[in-house]
Amino acid sequence: LEVIFMPDDEFEEFVQKIINEIKAGKMSVAHISKTLGLDPLFIRAVAKRSLKLNVKGQLLELAKDEEV
């Protein structure tokens, strides 16, 4: 619920942090959550809310341009 009611600017900060981790080659939810010090469930919730990220099992990936 925290992610649902989060202000857009704060939400975008988290999305950008996750995107930076993906670009650095860290695609698993577990690895990103360890690196950022956030709960894996929180990471997945942010990715599901964002149009820039896709969740595929335990991996996160950047959404393709045609999906956005």
LINHU-V950763 format. One record per residue. N is the residue number from 1. NEAR is the number of other ideal C-beta (glycine too) atoms within 8 Angstrom. Layout:
# LINHU-V950763
n:near
N:NEAR
N:NEAR
This chain:
# LINHU-V950763
n:near
1:4
2:7
3:10
4:7
5:5
6:9
7:5
8:6
9:6
10:8
11:13
12:8
13:8
14:11
15:12
16:8
17:9
18:16
19:11
20:8
21:12
22:14
23:7
24:6
25:5
26:9
27:9
28:9
29:13
30:8
31:10
32:16
33:13
34:7
35:8
36:10
37:5
38:9
39:6
40:9
41:6
42:11
43:15
44:10
45:11
46:14
47:13
48:7
49:8
50:10
51:6
52:8
53:15
54:9
55:10
56:6
57:4
58:5
59:9
60:14
61:9
62:9
63:10
64:6
65:5
66:4
67:7
68:7
